[in-house]
Amino acid sequence: MSASIQVLTRAMQLLEILTRKDAPMCLAEIAEASGLPKSSAHRILMALEAEGYVRSEGQGTYAVGMSMICLAGKVVRRGIVFQAARFMRELRDLTQCSVYLSTVNNFELVYLHRAPGPIAPVNDIGYIGDIYYGTGGRAILSTYSEQQIEELFLRRPLTPRTDLSLKTREAFLEELECTRKRGYARSVGEYLVGVSGIGAPIYDYTGECVAALSLSAVASTIPCDIEDYAGVLLRTAEEISQWLGYGKNASA
């Protein structure tokens, strides 16, 4: 194997290792998992960081970078997005709301696909949204463990966006528990003034929440409260989950 091929193989190995954990990893962990000397792992990480595929999180820790997230998003579109796109268009046509498919990577909300409504703010594919106040992020967070939520607060401080945004940790945790009981997240003017939204989790064949489906609209442009669409949103999220194999291994 040539030296250049060997370096490429090792770089791919390090990226794969970084994707195994939601939290950043220190150099010692990465080197141990890869079997590489720390010096070699560090040189490769620096090269990957220069291209945006890895980013330094401070204190000698590393996480997957935005270039990798965007690349992964393109690949994911052949899977989750391929299955979800038709359902999203149908949901958009039924509700006249913008419909979004999003996921969380490294405690950041990333938009994977959209079906824009006639009058609504539009977030671009690959856009990094607010994990706290976007309903897609909140829907996914409702499936997280207590430990994961604690880590979220440490990594991403709660920063209110509008006067209607939840402003305290306690208020957010209370709303997250309500989200679990309802089965969907809601936001009224918390992300953008005048904009309402609801979001529901999507699960894959492993039973893991891999994405969220959300509706968003300028409240004054729809003929009802956006929560009146919660039933159809939940059914659509369930249909997408079933296409991804959710529930098929329940008896295994």
C-alpha positions in Angstrom: 0.0 0.0 0.0 1.4 3.4 -1.0 2.0 6.1 1.7 -0.7 8.3 0.3 -3.3 5.5 0.3 -2.3 4.6 3.8 -2.8 8.2 5.0 -6.2 8.4 3.3 -7.3 5.1 5.0 -6.2 6.4 8.4 -8.0 9.6 7.8 -11.2 7.8 7.0 -10.7 5.6 10.1 -10.4 8.7 12.4 -13.5 10.2 10.9 -15.4 7.0 11.5 -14.2 6.9 15.1 -15.4 10.5 15.7 -18.9 9.6 14.5 -19.3 6.9 17.1 -19.9 9.5 19.9 -22.1 12.5 20.2 -19.5 14.1 22.5 -16.0 15.4 21.4 -13.1 13.0 21.9 -9.6 13.7 23.2 -6.5 12.8 21.2 -5.7 9.9 23.6 -9.1 8.3 23.0 -8.8 8.7 19.2 -5.3 7.3 19.1 -6.2 4.4 21.3 -9.3 3.6 19.2 -7.4 3.8 15.9 -4.2 2.1 17.1 -2.2 5.0 15.8 0.6 6.9 17.7 -0.7 10.2 19.1 1.7 12.1 16.8 0.3 10.4 13.7 -3.3 10.8 14.8 -2.7 14.5 15.6 -1.1 15.2 12.2 -4.1 13.6 10.4 -6.6 15.5 12.6 -4.9 18.8 11.8 -5.1 18.1 8.1 -8.8 17.2 8.4 -9.4 20.3 10.5 -7.9 22.5 7.8 -10.5 21.2 5.3 -13.4 21.5 7.8 -13.9 17.7 8.2 -12.9 17.9 11.9 -13.1 20.7 14.3 -11.3 21.4 17.6 -13.7 21.8 20.5 -11.0 23.1 22.9 -9.0 21.5 25.6 -7.5 19.0 23.1 -10.8 17.5 22.0 -12.1 17.0 18.5 -15.5 16.5 16.8 -16.8 16.0 13.3 -16.7 19.3 11.4 -19.2 21.0 9.2 -17.7 19.8 5.9 -18.3 16.2 7.1 -21.8 17.0 8.3 -22.7 18.6 4.9 -21.2 15.6 3.1 -23.1 13.2 5.3 -26.2 15.2 4.7 -25.9 14.6 1.0 -25.6 10.9 1.6 -28.5 10.8 4.1 -30.7 12.4 1.4 -30.5 9.1 -0.5 -31.9 7.4 2.6 -34.1 9.3 5.0 -34.8 12.2 2.6 -35.6 9.8 -0.3 -38.2 8.1 1.8 -39.5 11.4 3.4 -39.7 13.7 0.4 -43.1 12.4 -1.0 -44.7 12.5 2.4 -43.4 16.0 3.0 -44.9 17.4 -0.2 -48.2 15.8 0.6 -48.1 17.3 4.1 -47.2 20.7 2.7 -50.1 20.6 0.2 -52.6 19.6 2.9 -51.5 22.1 5.5 -50.1 25.0 3.4 -47.2 25.1 5.9 -43.5 24.7 5.3 -42.4 21.2 6.1 -38.9 20.4 7.3 -36.8 17.3 7.9 -33.9 17.9 10.3 -31.5 15.9 12.4 -29.0 16.6 15.2 -25.3 16.2 15.0 -23.0 17.1 17.8 -25.9 18.9 19.5 -26.6 21.1 16.5 -29.8 21.0 14.5 -29.1 20.4 10.8 -31.8 20.8 8.1 -31.8 17.9 5.6 -34.7 18.7 3.4 -37.7 21.1 3.0 -41.0 21.4 1.3 -41.6 25.2 1.4 -45.1 26.5 2.0 -46.6 29.5 0.1 -45.8 32.0 2.9 -43.3 31.0 5.5 -39.7 31.6 6.4 -37.4 29.1 4.5 -34.3 27.5 6.0 -31.8 26.2 3.5 -30.7 22.6 3.4 -27.6 22.3 5.5 -28.7 25.3 7.6 -27.8 25.0 11.3 -30.9 25.8 13.3 -31.6 26.4 17.0 -31.8 23.0 18.8 -33.7 24.6 21.7 -36.3 26.7 20.0 -36.8 24.9 16.6 -39.5 22.3 16.9 -37.4 19.8 15.0 -34.6 20.0 17.6 -37.0 19.9 20.5 -38.8 16.9 19.1 -35.5 15.0 18.9 -34.4 16.2 22.3 -37.6 14.7 23.8 -36.2 11.3 23.0 -32.8 12.0 24.8 -31.8 10.5 28.1 -31.3 12.7 31.2 -27.6 12.3 30.8 -27.7 13.5 27.1 -29.8 16.5 28.1 -27.3 17.4 30.9 -24.5 17.3 28.3 -26.6 19.5 26.0 -26.8 22.2 28.6 -23.1 22.1 29.1 -22.3 22.2 25.4 -24.9 24.6 24.1 -26.1 27.3 26.5 -29.8 28.2 26.5 -29.9 31.5 24.6 -33.4 33.0 24.2 -34.1 34.3 20.7 -37.3 36.3 21.3 -39.3 37.6 24.3 -41.5 34.4 24.0 -38.6 32.0 24.2 -38.3 29.8 27.2 -35.6 31.5 29.3 -34.7 29.0 32.0 -33.4 25.5 32.2 -36.4 24.5 34.4 -38.9 25.9 31.9 -37.2 24.1 29.1 -37.2 20.8 30.9 -40.9 21.2 31.8 -41.8 21.8 28.2 -39.6 18.9 27.1 -41.6 16.6 29.4 -44.8 18.0 28.0 -43.4 17.2 24.5 -42.9 13.6 25.5 -46.4 13.3 26.8 -48.0 15.0 23.7 -45.8 13.1 21.2 -44.8 16.4 19.4 -43.0 19.6 20.1 -44.5 23.1 19.7 -43.2 26.6 19.5 -45.1 29.9 19.3 -42.9 32.8 18.5 -40.0 31.3 20.3 -37.8 30.9 17.2 -39.1 33.9 15.2 -41.7 36.4 16.2 -45.0 35.6 14.6 -44.0 32.1 13.5 -45.5 29.0 15.0 -44.3 25.4 14.6 -44.8 21.8 15.6 -42.4 18.9 15.2 -42.4 15.1 15.7 -39.6 12.5 16.0 -38.8 10.0 13.2 -37.3 6.6 14.1 -35.4 4.0 12.1 -35.3 0.2 12.2 -33.1 0.3 15.3 -35.7 2.2 17.3 -33.5 5.2 17.5 -34.7 8.7 16.7 -32.8 9.7 13.6 -34.6 12.9 12.5 -37.6 15.1 13.0 -40.5 16.2 10.8 -41.8 19.7 11.5 -44.3 22.2 10.3 -43.7 26.0 10.3 -45.9 28.9 9.3 -46.6 32.6 9.9 -49.4 32.3 12.3 -51.6 34.9 10.6 -51.5 33.1 7.2 -53.1 29.8 8.2 -56.8 29.3 8.9 -56.4 27.5 12.3 -54.0 27.0 15.2 -51.0 25.1 13.9 -51.5 22.5 16.6 -54.7 21.5 14.8 -52.3 19.8 12.3 -50.7 17.7 15.1 -52.6 14.6 14.2 -51.6 14.6 10.5 -48.0 15.5 11.5 -47.8 12.5 13.8 -49.3 10.1 11.3 -46.9 11.3 8.6 -43.9 11.0 10.9 -45.1 7.5 11.8 -45.4 6.6 8.1 -41.8 7.8 7.4 -40.6 5.8 10.4 -42.3 2.7 9.1 -40.6 3.1 5.7 -37.3 3.3 7.6 -38.1 -0.1 9.2 -39.3 1.2 12.6 -41.3 -1.5 14.4 -40.3 -4.3 12.1 -37.8 -5.8 14.6 -40.1 -5.3 17.6 -40.6 -9.1 18.0 -37.0 -10.0 17.4 
